[in-house]
Amino acid sequence: MKTQRPIVQDDDHRVIQFRPRNALHASQLQAPLQPQTRQPEKLIEPLDLSRYEKPRAAPDDFRQRMLANIAAFAFTVALTAVGIWLAMSIADLRRTQDCVLMARRDCVRISIH
């Protein structure tokens, strides 16, 4: 049996050159053999996200946030319980259906109180 290879057109392939994220990294890649000269010390910015923070109009309402967290947790627990109940009832229905399809007579469970 002869194997067939797809026809490849040259216009479908392109090489994309990625640029470095910062200029310091780019200068090190472009000229690694040049001796490094000592530059004057720059002010180092802190590496946190405080410069992106916006001032808030009102302070946080922690009571409302806690109530929302409790409501979300209760909803998640209820949704999980419904999912488990649904999975168990589908499994029970499948067991009963398999029993009936095998032509057995004792398929239904009788609960005695």
Phi and psi in radians as a Rosetta constraint file:
Dihedral C 1 N 2 CA 2 C 2 CIRCULARHARMONIC -1.583 0.35
Dihedral N 2 CA 2 C 2 N 3 CIRCULARHARMONIC 2.291 0.35
Dihedral C 2 N 3 CA 3 C 3 CIRCULARHARMONIC -1.497 0.35
Dihedral N 3 CA 3 C 3 N 4 CIRCULARHARMONIC 2.485 0.35
Dihedral C 3 N 4 CA 4 C 4 CIRCULARHARMONIC -1.904 0.35
Dihedral N 4 CA 4 C 4 N 5 CIRCULARHARMONIC 2.374 0.35
Dihedral C 4 N 5 CA 5 C 5 CIRCULARHARMONIC -1.852 0.35
Dihedral N 5 CA 5 C 5 N 6 CIRCULARHARMONIC 2.529 0.35
Dihedral C 5 N 6 CA 6 C 6 CIRCULARHARMONIC -1.189 0.35
Dihedral N 6 CA 6 C 6 N 7 CIRCULARHARMONIC 2.599 0.35
Dihedral C 6 N 7 CA 7 C 7 CIRCULARHARMONIC -1.351 0.35
Dihedral N 7 CA 7 C 7 N 8 CIRCULARHARMONIC 2.203 0.35
Dihedral C 7 N 8 CA 8 C 8 CIRCULARHARMONIC -1.884 0.35
Dihedral N 8 CA 8 C 8 N 9 CIRCULARHARMONIC 2.188 0.35
Dihedral C 8 N 9 CA 9 C 9 CIRCULARHARMONIC -1.665 0.35
Dihedral N 9 CA 9 C 9 N 10 CIRCULARHARMONIC 2.551 0.35
Dihedral C 9 N 10 CA 10 C 10 CIRCULARHARMONIC -1.225 0.35
Dihedral N 10 CA 10 C 10 N 11 CIRCULARHARMONIC -0.428 0.35
Dihedral C 10 N 11 CA 11 C 11 CIRCULARHARMONIC -1.305 0.35
Dihedral N 11 CA 11 C 11 N 12 CIRCULARHARMONIC -0.235 0.35
Dihedral C 11 N 12 CA 12 C 12 CIRCULARHARMONIC -1.372 0.35
Dihedral N 12 CA 12 C 12 N 13 CIRCULARHARMONIC -0.289 0.35
Dihedral C 12 N 13 CA 13 C 13 CIRCULARHARMONIC -1.898 0.35
Dihedral N 13 CA 13 C 13 N 14 CIRCULARHARMONIC 2.236 0.35
Dihedral C 13 N 14 CA 14 C 14 CIRCULARHARMONIC -2.352 0.35
Dihedral N 14 CA 14 C 14 N 15 CIRCULARHARMONIC 2.473 0.35
Dihedral C 14 N 15 CA 15 C 15 CIRCULARHARMONIC -1.763 0.35
Dihedral N 15 CA 15 C 15 N 16 CIRCULARHARMONIC 2.168 0.35
Dihedral C 15 N 16 CA 16 C 16 CIRCULARHARMONIC -1.850 0.35
Dihedral N 16 CA 16 C 16 N 17 CIRCULARHARMONIC 2.189 0.35
Dihedral C 16 N 17 CA 17 C 17 CIRCULARHARMONIC -1.640 0.35
Dihedral N 17 CA 17 C 17 N 18 CIRCULARHARMONIC 2.208 0.35
Dihedral C 17 N 18 CA 18 C 18 CIRCULARHARMONIC -1.569 0.35
Dihedral N 18 CA 18 C 18 N 19 CIRCULARHARMONIC 2.408 0.35
Dihedral C 18 N 19 CA 19 C 19 CIRCULARHARMONIC -1.590 0.35
Dihedral N 19 CA 19 C 19 N 20 CIRCULARHARMONIC 2.567 0.35
Dihedral C 19 N 20 CA 20 C 20 CIRCULARHARMONIC -1.137 0.35
Dihedral N 20 CA 20 C 20 N 21 CIRCULARHARMONIC 2.750 0.35
Dihedral C 20 N 21 CA 21 C 21 CIRCULARHARMONIC -1.241 0.35
Dihedral N 21 CA 21 C 21 N 22 CIRCULARHARMONIC -0.641 0.35
Dihedral C 21 N 22 CA 22 C 22 CIRCULARHARMONIC -2.181 0.35
Dihedral N 22 CA 22 C 22 N 23 CIRCULARHARMONIC 2.743 0.35
Dihedral C 22 N 23 CA 23 C 23 CIRCULARHARMONIC -1.193 0.35
Dihedral N 23 CA 23 C 23 N 24 CIRCULARHARMONIC -0.550 0.35
Dihedral C 23 N 24 CA 24 C 24 CIRCULARHARMONIC -1.086 0.35
Dihedral N 24 CA 24 C 24 N 25 CIRCULARHARMONIC -0.771 0.35
Dihedral C 24 N 25 CA 25 C 25 CIRCULARHARMONIC -1.129 0.35
Dihedral N 25 CA 25 C 25 N 26 CIRCULARHARMONIC -0.671 0.35
Dihedral C 25 N 26 CA 26 C 26 CIRCULARHARMONIC -1.154 0.35
Dihedral N 26 CA 26 C 26 N 27 CIRCULARHARMONIC -0.735 0.35
Dihedral C 26 N 27 CA 27 C 27 CIRCULARHARMONIC -1.179 0.35
Dihedral N 27 CA 27 C 27 N 28 CIRCULARHARMONIC -0.566 0.35
Dihedral C 27 N 28 CA 28 C 28 CIRCULARHARMONIC -1.221 0.35
Dihedral N 28 CA 28 C 28 N 29 CIRCULARHARMONIC -0.615 0.35
Dihedral C 28 N 29 CA 29 C 29 CIRCULARHARMONIC -1.278 0.35
Dihedral N 29 CA 29 C 29 N 30 CIRCULARHARMONIC -0.623 0.35
Dihedral C 29 N 30 CA 30 C 30 CIRCULARHARMONIC -1.300 0.35
Dihedral N 30 CA 30 C 30 N 31 CIRCULARHARMONIC -0.690 0.35
Dihedral C 30 N 31 CA 31 C 31 CIRCULARHARMONIC -2.309 0.35
Dihedral N 31 CA 31 C 31 N 32 CIRCULARHARMONIC 1.314 0.35
Dihedral C 31 N 32 CA 32 C 32 CIRCULARHARMONIC -1.347 0.35
Dihedral N 32 CA 32 C 32 N 33 CIRCULARHARMONIC -0.314 0.35
Dihedral C 32 N 33 CA 33 C 33 CIRCULARHARMONIC -1.613 0.35
Dihedral N 33 CA 33 C 33 N 34 CIRCULARHARMONIC -0.138 0.35
Dihedral C 33 N 34 CA 34 C 34 CIRCULARHARMONIC -1.312 0.35
Dihedral N 34 CA 34 C 34 N 35 CIRCULARHARMONIC 2.468 0.35
Dihedral C 34 N 35 CA 35 C 35 CIRCULARHARMONIC -1.213 0.35
Dihedral N 35 CA 35 C 35 N 36 CIRCULARHARMONIC 2.448 0.35
Dihedral C 35 N 36 CA 36 C 36 CIRCULARHARMONIC -1.443 0.35
Dihedral N 36 CA 36 C 36 N 37 CIRCULARHARMONIC 2.266 0.35
Dihedral C 36 N 37 CA 37 C 37 CIRCULARHARMONIC -1.691 0.35
Dihedral N 37 CA 37 C 37 N 38 CIRCULARHARMONIC 2.571 0.35
Dihedral C 37 N 38 CA 38 C 38 CIRCULARHARMONIC -1.326 0.35
Dihedral N 38 CA 38 C 38 N 39 CIRCULARHARMONIC 2.143 0.35
Dihedral C 38 N 39 CA 39 C 39 CIRCULARHARMONIC -1.720 0.35
Dihedral N 39 CA 39 C 39 N 40 CIRCULARHARMONIC 2.684 0.35
Dihedral C 39 N 40 CA 40 C 40 CIRCULARHARMONIC -1.069 0.35
Dihedral N 40 CA 40 C 40 N 41 CIRCULARHARMONIC 2.543 0.35
Dihedral C 40 N 41 CA 41 C 41 CIRCULARHARMONIC -1.104 0.35
Dihedral N 41 CA 41 C 41 N 42 CIRCULARHARMONIC 2.288 0.35
Dihedral C 41 N 42 CA 42 C 42 CIRCULARHARMONIC -1.700 0.35
Dihedral N 42 CA 42 C 42 N 43 CIRCULARHARMONIC 2.736 0.35
Dihedral C 42 N 43 CA 43 C 43 CIRCULARHARMONIC -1.210 0.35
Dihedral N 43 CA 43 C 43 N 44 CIRCULARHARMONIC 2.213 0.35
Dihedral C 43 N 44 CA 44 C 44 CIRCULARHARMONIC -1.572 0.35
Dihedral N 44 CA 44 C 44 N 45 CIRCULARHARMONIC 2.161 0.35
Dihedral C 44 N 45 CA 45 C 45 CIRCULARHARMONIC -1.388 0.35
Dihedral N 45 CA 45 C 45 N 46 CIRCULARHARMONIC 2.585 0.35
Dihedral C 45 N 46 CA 46 C 46 CIRCULARHARMONIC -1.159 0.35
Dihedral N 46 CA 46 C 46 N 47 CIRCULARHARMONIC 2.602 0.35
Dihedral C 46 N 47 CA 47 C 47 CIRCULARHARMONIC -1.599 0.35
Dihedral N 47 CA 47 C 47 N 48 CIRCULARHARMONIC 0.562 0.35
Dihedral C 47 N 48 CA 48 C 48 CIRCULARHARMONIC -1.866 0.35
Dihedral N 48 CA 48 C 48 N 49 CIRCULARHARMONIC -3.140 0.35
Dihedral C 48 N 49 CA 49 C 49 CIRCULARHARMONIC -1.703 0.35
Dihedral N 49 CA 49 C 49 N 50 CIRCULARHARMONIC 0.315 0.35
Dihedral C 49 N 50 CA 50 C 50 CIRCULARHARMONIC -1.156 0.35
Dihedral N 50 CA 50 C 50 N 51 CIRCULARHARMONIC -0.462 0.35
Dihedral C 50 N 51 CA 51 C 51 CIRCULARHARMONIC -1.272 0.35
Dihedral N 51 CA 51 C 51 N 52 CIRCULARHARMONIC -0.255 0.35
Dihedral C 51 N 52 CA 52 C 52 CIRCULARHARMONIC -1.697 0.35
Dihedral N 52 CA 52 C 52 N 53 CIRCULARHARMONIC -0.088 0.35
Dihedral C 52 N 53 CA 53 C 53 CIRCULARHARMONIC -1.274 0.35
Dihedral N 53 CA 53 C 53 N 54 CIRCULARHARMONIC 2.498 0.35
Dihedral C 53 N 54 CA 54 C 54 CIRCULARHARMONIC -1.843 0.35
Dihedral N 54 CA 54 C 54 N 55 CIRCULARHARMONIC 2.526 0.35
Dihedral C 54 N 55 CA 55 C 55 CIRCULARHARMONIC -1.170 0.35
Dihedral N 55 CA 55 C 55 N 56 CIRCULARHARMONIC 2.455 0.35
Dihedral C 55 N 56 CA 56 C 56 CIRCULARHARMONIC -1.616 0.35
Dihedral N 56 CA 56 C 56 N 57 CIRCULARHARMONIC 2.500 0.35
Dihedral C 56 N 57 CA 57 C 57 CIRCULARHARMONIC -1.276 0.35
Dihedral N 57 CA 57 C 57 N 58 CIRCULARHARMONIC -0.685 0.35
Dihedral C 57 N 58 CA 58 C 58 CIRCULARHARMONIC -2.321 0.35
Dihedral N 58 CA 58 C 58 N 59 CIRCULARHARMONIC 2.639 0.35
Dihedral C 58 N 59 CA 59 C 59 CIRCULARHARMONIC -1.211 0.35
Dihedral N 59 CA 59 C 59 N 60 CIRCULARHARMONIC 2.793 0.35
Dihedral C 59 N 60 CA 60 C 60 CIRCULARHARMONIC -1.153 0.35
Dihedral N 60 CA 60 C 60 N 61 CIRCULARHARMONIC 2.523 0.35
Dihedral C 60 N 61 CA 61 C 61 CIRCULARHARMONIC -1.759 0.35
Dihedral N 61 CA 61 C 61 N 62 CIRCULARHARMONIC 1.662 0.35
Dihedral C 61 N 62 CA 62 C 62 CIRCULARHARMONIC -1.164 0.35
Dihedral N 62 CA 62 C 62 N 63 CIRCULARHARMONIC -0.540 0.35
Dihedral C 62 N 63 CA 63 C 63 CIRCULARHARMONIC -1.140 0.35
Dihedral N 63 CA 63 C 63 N 64 CIRCULARHARMONIC -0.762 0.35
Dihedral C 63 N 64 CA 64 C 64 CIRCULARHARMONIC -1.156 0.35
Dihedral N 64 CA 64 C 64 N 65 CIRCULARHARMONIC -0.679 0.35
Dihedral C 64 N 65 CA 65 C 65 CIRCULARHARMONIC -1.125 0.35
Dihedral N 65 CA 65 C 65 N 66 CIRCULARHARMONIC -0.731 0.35
Dihedral C 65 N 66 CA 66 C 66 CIRCULARHARMONIC -1.139 0.35
Dihedral N 66 CA 66 C 66 N 67 CIRCULARHARMONIC -0.705 0.35
Dihedral C 66 N 67 CA 67 C 67 CIRCULARHARMONIC -1.121 0.35
Dihedral N 67 CA 67 C 67 N 68 CIRCULARHARMONIC -0.681 0.35
Dihedral C 67 N 68 CA 68 C 68 CIRCULARHARMONIC -1.152 0.35
Dihedral N 68 CA 68 C 68 N 69 CIRCULARHARMONIC -0.679 0.35
Dihedral C 68 N 69 CA 69 C 69 CIRCULARHARMONIC -1.140 0.35
Dihedral N 69 CA 69 C 69 N 70 CIRCULARHARMONIC -0.714 0.35
Dihedral C 69 N 70 CA 70 C 70 CIRCULARHARMONIC -1.139 0.35
Dihedral N 70 CA 70 C 70 N 71 CIRCULARHARMONIC -0.740 0.35
Dihedral C 70 N 71 CA 71 C 71 CIRCULARHARMONIC -1.110 0.35
Dihedral N 71 CA 71 C 71 N 72 CIRCULARHARMONIC -0.717 0.35
Dihedral C 71 N 72 CA 72 C 72 CIRCULARHARMONIC -1.146 0.35
Dihedral N 72 CA 72 C 72 N 73 CIRCULARHARMONIC -0.701 0.35
Dihedral C 72 N 73 CA 73 C 73 CIRCULARHARMONIC -1.133 0.35
Dihedral N 73 CA 73 C 73 N 74 CIRCULARHARMONIC -0.749 0.35
Dihedral C 73 N 74 CA 74 C 74 CIRCULARHARMONIC -1.104 0.35
Dihedral N 74 CA 74 C 74 N 75 CIRCULARHARMONIC -0.716 0.35
Dihedral C 74 N 75 CA 75 C 75 CIRCULARHARMONIC -1.104 0.35
Dihedral N 75 CA 75 C 75 N 76 CIRCULARHARMONIC -0.713 0.35
Dihedral C 75 N 76 CA 76 C 76 CIRCULARHARMONIC -1.140 0.35
Dihedral N 76 CA 76 C 76 N 77 CIRCULARHARMONIC -0.729 0.35
Dihedral C 76 N 77 CA 77 C 77 CIRCULARHARMONIC -1.135 0.35
Dihedral N 77 CA 77 C 77 N 78 CIRCULARHARMONIC -0.758 0.35
Dihedral C 77 N 78 CA 78 C 78 CIRCULARHARMONIC -1.106 0.35
Dihedral N 78 CA 78 C 78 N 79 CIRCULARHARMONIC -0.736 0.35
Dihedral C 78 N 79 CA 79 C 79 CIRCULARHARMONIC -1.137 0.35
Dihedral N 79 CA 79 C 79 N 80 CIRCULARHARMONIC -0.668 0.35
Dihedral C 79 N 80 CA 80 C 80 CIRCULARHARMONIC -1.151 0.35
Dihedral N 80 CA 80 C 80 N 81 CIRCULARHARMONIC -0.739 0.35
Dihedral C 80 N 81 CA 81 C 81 CIRCULARHARMONIC -1.113 0.35
Dihedral N 81 CA 81 C 81 N 82 CIRCULARHARMONIC -0.735 0.35
Dihedral C 81 N 82 CA 82 C 82 CIRCULARHARMONIC -1.126 0.35
Dihedral N 82 CA 82 C 82 N 83 CIRCULARHARMONIC -0.695 0.35
Dihedral C 82 N 83 CA 83 C 83 CIRCULARHARMONIC -1.115 0.35
Dihedral N 83 CA 83 C 83 N 84 CIRCULARHARMONIC -0.726 0.35
Dihedral C 83 N 84 CA 84 C 84 CIRCULARHARMONIC -1.158 0.35
Dihedral N 84 CA 84 C 84 N 85 CIRCULARHARMONIC -0.760 0.35
Dihedral C 84 N 85 CA 85 C 85 CIRCULARHARMONIC -1.072 0.35
Dihedral N 85 CA 85 C 85 N 86 CIRCULARHARMONIC -0.740 0.35
Dihedral C 85 N 86 CA 86 C 86 CIRCULARHARMONIC -1.132 0.35
Dihedral N 86 CA 86 C 86 N 87 CIRCULARHARMONIC -0.735 0.35
Dihedral C 86 N 87 CA 87 C 87 CIRCULARHARMONIC -1.119 0.35
Dihedral N 87 CA 87 C 87 N 88 CIRCULARHARMONIC -0.715 0.35
Dihedral C 87 N 88 CA 88 C 88 CIRCULARHARMONIC -1.203 0.35
Dihedral N 88 CA 88 C 88 N 89 CIRCULARHARMONIC -0.682 0.35
Dihedral C 88 N 89 CA 89 C 89 CIRCULARHARMONIC -1.222 0.35
Dihedral N 89 CA 89 C 89 N 90 CIRCULARHARMONIC -0.603 0.35
Dihedral C 89 N 90 CA 90 C 90 CIRCULARHARMONIC -1.164 0.35
Dihedral N 90 CA 90 C 90 N 91 CIRCULARHARMONIC -0.697 0.35
Dihedral C 90 N 91 CA 91 C 91 CIRCULARHARMONIC -1.130 0.35
Dihedral N 91 CA 91 C 91 N 92 CIRCULARHARMONIC -0.710 0.35
Dihedral C 91 N 92 CA 92 C 92 CIRCULARHARMONIC -1.147 0.35
Dihedral N 92 CA 92 C 92 N 93 CIRCULARHARMONIC -0.731 0.35
Dihedral C 92 N 93 CA 93 C 93 CIRCULARHARMONIC -1.105 0.35
Dihedral N 93 CA 93 C 93 N 94 CIRCULARHARMONIC -0.678 0.35
Dihedral C 93 N 94 CA 94 C 94 CIRCULARHARMONIC -1.144 0.35
Dihedral N 94 CA 94 C 94 N 95 CIRCULARHARMONIC -0.721 0.35
Dihedral C 94 N 95 CA 95 C 95 CIRCULARHARMONIC -1.069 0.35
Dihedral N 95 CA 95 C 95 N 96 CIRCULARHARMONIC -0.777 0.35
Dihedral C 95 N 96 CA 96 C 96 CIRCULARHARMONIC -1.132 0.35
Dihedral N 96 CA 96 C 96 N 97 CIRCULARHARMONIC -0.735 0.35
Dihedral C 96 N 97 CA 97 C 97 CIRCULARHARMONIC -1.135 0.35
Dihedral N 97 CA 97 C 97 N 98 CIRCULARHARMONIC -0.716 0.35
Dihedral C 97 N 98 CA 98 C 98 CIRCULARHARMONIC -1.090 0.35
Dihedral N 98 CA 98 C 98 N 99 CIRCULARHARMONIC -0.676 0.35
Dihedral C 98 N 99 CA 99 C 99 CIRCULARHARMONIC -1.125 0.35
Dihedral N 99 CA 99 C 99 N 100 CIRCULARHARMONIC -0.766 0.35
Dihedral C 99 N 100 CA 100 C 100 CIRCULARHARMONIC -1.167 0.35
Dihedral N 100 CA 100 C 100 N 101 CIRCULARHARMONIC -0.688 0.35
Dihedral C 100 N 101 CA 101 C 101 CIRCULARHARMONIC -1.195 0.35
Dihedral N 101 CA 101 C 101 N 102 CIRCULARHARMONIC -0.376 0.35
Dihedral C 101 N 102 CA 102 C 102 CIRCULARHARMONIC -1.492 0.35
Dihedral N 102 CA 102 C 102 N 103 CIRCULARHARMONIC 0.076 0.35
Dihedral C 102 N 103 CA 103 C 103 CIRCULARHARMONIC 1.139 0.35
Dihedral N 103 CA 103 C 103 N 104 CIRCULARHARMONIC 0.602 0.35
Dihedral C 103 N 104 CA 104 C 104 CIRCULARHARMONIC -1.545 0.35
Dihedral N 104 CA 104 C 104 N 105 CIRCULARHARMONIC 2.737 0.35
Dihedral C 104 N 105 CA 105 C 105 CIRCULARHARMONIC -1.805 0.35
Dihedral N 105 CA 105 C 105 N 106 CIRCULARHARMONIC -0.313 0.35
Dihedral C 105 N 106 CA 106 C 106 CIRCULARHARMONIC -1.806 0.35
Dihedral N 106 CA 106 C 106 N 107 CIRCULARHARMONIC 0.859 0.35
Dihedral C 106 N 107 CA 107 C 107 CIRCULARHARMONIC -1.501 0.35
Dihedral N 107 CA 107 C 107 N 108 CIRCULARHARMONIC -0.562 0.35
Dihedral C 107 N 108 CA 108 C 108 CIRCULARHARMONIC -1.476 0.35
Dihedral N 108 CA 108 C 108 N 109 CIRCULARHARMONIC 2.312 0.35
Dihedral C 108 N 109 CA 109 C 109 CIRCULARHARMONIC -1.456 0.35
Dihedral N 109 CA 109 C 109 N 110 CIRCULARHARMONIC 2.321 0.35
Dihedral C 109 N 110 CA 110 C 110 CIRCULARHARMONIC -1.861 0.35
Dihedral N 110 CA 110 C 110 N 111 CIRCULARHARMONIC 2.094 0.35
Dihedral C 110 N 111 CA 111 C 111 CIRCULARHARMONIC -1.654 0.35
Dihedral N 111 CA 111 C 111 N 112 CIRCULARHARMONIC 2.306 0.35
Dihedral C 111 N 112 CA 112 C 112 CIRCULARHARMONIC -1.908 0.35
Dihedral N 112 CA 112 C 112 N 113 CIRCULARHARMONIC 2.182 0.35
